[in-house]
Amino acid sequence: MSAAVLTGAGAALPAILDQDAAWEGFFARHYEGVRAARRIWDGAGVRTRHAVANPVDEDLSRWGTGARMARYVQEALPLGKQAVAGALDAAGLAPGDVGLFAVATCTGYATPGLDIRLASDLGMPPGLQRLLVGHMGCYAALPGLAAVGDFVTARSRPAVLLCCELTSLHVQPAQRELDQVVAHALFSDAAAAVVVEPGAGRGRRLAGVVARTDPSTADHMTWDVTDLGFRMGLSPRVPEVLSRHVGDVVAELLAGAGLQVGDVAGWAVHPGGPRILDVVRDELGLAEAQMGTSRRVLAEHGNCSSATVLLVLQELADVDGPVVAMAFGPGLTLYAALLLPA
């Protein structure tokens, strides 16, 4: 069977939202009287991010979920199309070459979904197989990558994975809970796509995927559908839980390829927040410089949920040697993937 190789990547980012401008123009009033709000905002590690709905210009906090879903489709289609087209161009493939199109999202739903609408718009074949990975949250890119990788290996056909997240559509009414301040300070919008081909002689080979879920901490991270959009729940204990599992997950991943932490040339760690990156660095014994790309993506783009780890991987495109991609989300769940030179 042919190896699954990542051969192309693309991304699409909506308008830039300056972190300080967002605070001064909206969130300072939104969290007036919440003493720790500004400190949390400034400590998020974000300078700029992206939003299809800038709260300074339009306040969606009282929009119903139906209106938010309609807006999601309107905004996601052009972003998804741009990301997928860019990935196909980078891989040198035509839309008609694709055998499976997978879409991961937890921020919007419609039927027919993005998978059907974009496949038709891009000119993918009518016999195309499709997969929607929904509501897994920030780590969804890696199980999505595992699924398309299995398809490519088994069917010897190319596949595309698109992660499209529009968290700005889920701004919540003013509340005093600090986890809401954290969520509003971190999350951002983006679409990112990768092409995976069978047995290609260029790019990065998907050499392994490891998952770990700790259901005893399921209440630490939630993403609830409410009448006013989707509401994030975040416990400050999330980094502590990750610290208990990240070492074992990476050890298992690398052992399958006969590698050790020191053999890894690049670390694409989902920047769920500054403390998350601190925990990964410390538990794996990494140098701060090895977290640099993830911190830069957080600073420049914010936490774009499932799309973020793909953005970090794109930044590491020129790294020569093994790359580990890691992401974390509800469950609590850790996913890690090993990518080796093809």
N, C-alpha and C positions, 0 to 999 in steps of 0.2 A: 504494500500500500504506500501511496505517496505521502510525504510529509506535508503538513499545513504550514505555509510560509506567508508572513505578512509582507506584501509587496507594494502597498500604496496607502497613503493617509491623506485625509482632507479635513478641514474645519471651517466653520462659519460662525462668526461672532456678531451679535447685534450691537447697538450703540453703546459706547463707553459711558459708565456711570462712575463719577469720581466719588470716592468714599467720604471725603470731607463735605463735599457739596450735598451728598445724600443726607448726611446728618443735619447740616445746617438748614437745608431746604425742606426736610420732612420729618426725619426721625427724632430730632431734638424736641419737637412738639409732641410727636407720637408717644415718646417715653418721658415726658415732663413729670418730674417728681420721683422718678425711679433713680435712686442715688448712684447706683453702680453702672447705669446704662452707658454713660460716655466712656468710662474706663474700659468696659467690655468692648465697646465699638472700636476704640483706639488700639486695643490689644489683639484684634482679630487677625492681624498680619496682612490685611488687604489695603491696597492703595487705590486701585481701580478695578472695576468689574463691568459686567455687561447686562443690559436689561432691555427687553422688548417693551416693558412698561416702566417708565421712569416715575417713581412716586412723587418726585418734585413737580412733574407735569400733570400726572393723573393719579388720583388716589383710588386704588382698586380694593381697599380693605373692606368695603361693605358690599362688594359685588357677590352675587350668588355663584354657586359652583357651575351652574349651567352656562352663565355668561363667560366665566373664566375658561371653560372647555371650548366654547366656540372661538374665543380669542386664541387659544392654544393652536387650534388647527390653522387659523389664519396666519399666525406668525411662524409656526413650525415648518410648514410646507416649503417656503423659499429657503429657509436656513438648512433644512435637511437636504434639499436638492443641491444646494451649493456644496455642502460637505461631501455628499456621495459623488457628485460629478468630479470634484477635486481629487478624491481618492482613486476613482477609476482612471482619470487622466494620469495620475502619478504612477499607476500600475501599468498603464498602456493597454487597458482593456476597454471594450465597448459595453454598454449596458446589456446588449444581447448575449454577452458571454457569461452572465451571472446565473448560477444555478440556485442559490439560496440568498434571500435578502432578510436579514434579521434586524429588528428595531428594538432598542431598549429605551424605555422612558418610564418615569414615575410621576410626571408633572402634568400629563394631559392624556385624555382618552376620547376616542371617537370611533364609530363604526359606519362605513369603512375607515380603517385606520391609516396612519402614515405609511405603513408598509404597502397597502394596496394603492393608495393615491400616488405615492412617489414612484412606485414601480411603473405605473401606467404613464406618468408624466415624463419619466426618464427614458422610456422605451425598452424596459426590461421585458423578456419574453413572456407570453401568456402561460407557459408551462412552469414558470418560476415557482419554487417553493419559498414559503415565507414563515417567519417566526416572530412573534411579539413577546418580548421580555418585559413584563410590567410590574411596577410597584416593588422592585427589589431594592431601589435606592442607590446609594453612592457606589456600591460594589458591582452593579449590574453589568458593567462592561466586561468583566472577567468571566463570569459564567456564560455571557453572550459569546465571548471569544472562544471559550471551550466548546460551545455548541456548534459554531460555524467551523471550528477546526475539525471536529469530529465529522461533520458533513463533507468537508473538503477531502479528508483522508479516506472516507468510505466511498464517496461518489466520484472522486477525481474531477470535480467541477469547482470553479471559483465561487466564492461567497463574499458578501459585503455585510458588515456590521455597522449600524448607525446608532449612536447615542445622542438623543436630543432632549434637552431639559430646559424648561422655561420656569425657573423658580420665582421670577419676579411677578408672575401671575397669581402668586399665593400669599401676598402680603396680608397679614392678619390685622384685625382691629386692635387698637391699643390695649395692652394688658400689662400687668406688673410682673409677670413671670420672667425671670432672667433668661430662661432657655429661649424665649421668643426674641429677646435682644440678640442673643448669640446667633440664632438662625438668620435674623434679618441683617446682621453684620457680615455674615460669611457668604451666603448663597448667591448664585449668579446664573446667567443663561449662556448656553453654548450648544452647538451641534458639532460632533466629531465622528468621523467614519474611517474604517480601515477595510482594505481588500485583502482577502486570504486566498492564496492559490495553491494548487497541488504541485509539489516537487519543484518549485521554482529555484533557480540557481542564484537568486539575489534576494535581499531582504532578510527577515528574521524568522527562524523556524520556531513554532510553538512546541516547546520540548516537554512541558508539563504544567499541570494546574493542580493546586491543593486548596481545599476549603476547610474551614473550621467554624462551627457555630456553637455558641454557648447559650443554650435556651434559658439557663437560670438567670440571665441578665436581659431577657427579652424586653423588659419595660424600660431599659436605659435609652433606647432610641426608637422612636415611633414616628409614623407618618400617616395621620388620620384624615380620612375624608369627612369633611364637615359641610354644613350648608353654606359656609363662607370659604370655600376653597379647601386646600389641604394644609393641615397644621402639623408642624414639626414639634416633636418632644425630644429633648436632649438632657441626659443626666451628666453632671460634672464627673461622674465615675467612669465614663467611657474610656478615657486613656488608661486608667488603672486596669480595666478588663483586658484591653488590648495588650498591655504589658505582660499579662499572664500567658498569652497565646502566641504572640508574634514570633518568638524565638523558635518554638517547636514547628510552626508552619513553615518558616523559611528553611529550617534544617531538613525537614521532610522533602521539601521541594528540591533543594540542591542535592540531597543524597541520591535522588533518582538519576541524576546526571553525573554523579561522582565529583561534585563540586563542593567548595566551602565558601563561606561569606567573603573571604579575601579574594576569591576568583571572580567576583561579580564586578563588572566594569561600569554598570549604570543602574541606578535605583530610581524607578518610577513609582513613587509612593503617593497615593492619593492624599492630597493636603486637606484633610478634614478640618484642620485648624492647627495653629502653632504647636499646641501641646501634643497632638497626635504625632507630628513629625519629631518632636523631642523624644517621645517614647520609643518610636522605631529606631531612631539614632542610638539611643542609650542601650536598649535591649539587644541590639545587634552589634554594638561596639563600633559603630561607624563614625567617621569624621564628619564634622559639621558641613564640610564642603560637599559631601556626598548627598546631602539633603538640599543642596543649593537649587537644583532645577525645580524640585517640588515647591520650595519656598517662593521661588520666582513666579511660578505659575499661580500660586495662591495670591501673591502680591499684585500681579498684573491682571488676573482673570477671576479671582475669587474661587469659591467652591462651586463648581458647575455640576454637582452630583455625578451621575455616571459618566458624563463626558470628560471629567477632569483628568482621569488617569490616562486617557488617550491623548489629551493635550500634552501631558508630561512626556509620554512616549515619543510624541512628535519632536519635542525639544531635544530628546536624546537620540535623534536619528543618526547622528554622525559618530556615536560611541562605538568603539571597536571592541567587541567581546560580549560576554553574557550580560543580559539585562533582566532584572527582576521587577515585575510590576505587581503592586499590592494595592488593595482597596478594602474598605471597611464599611459596614452599614448595619441596618436593623437585623436583629437576631439574638445577640450581637454576632455578626458574621465577619470573618476575615477570608479573603481570597488572595491567592498569590499565583502568578504565572511566570514561567521561565522562558525567555526568548534567547535563542542562540543564533549566531551567524549561519545563514543558509549554506 
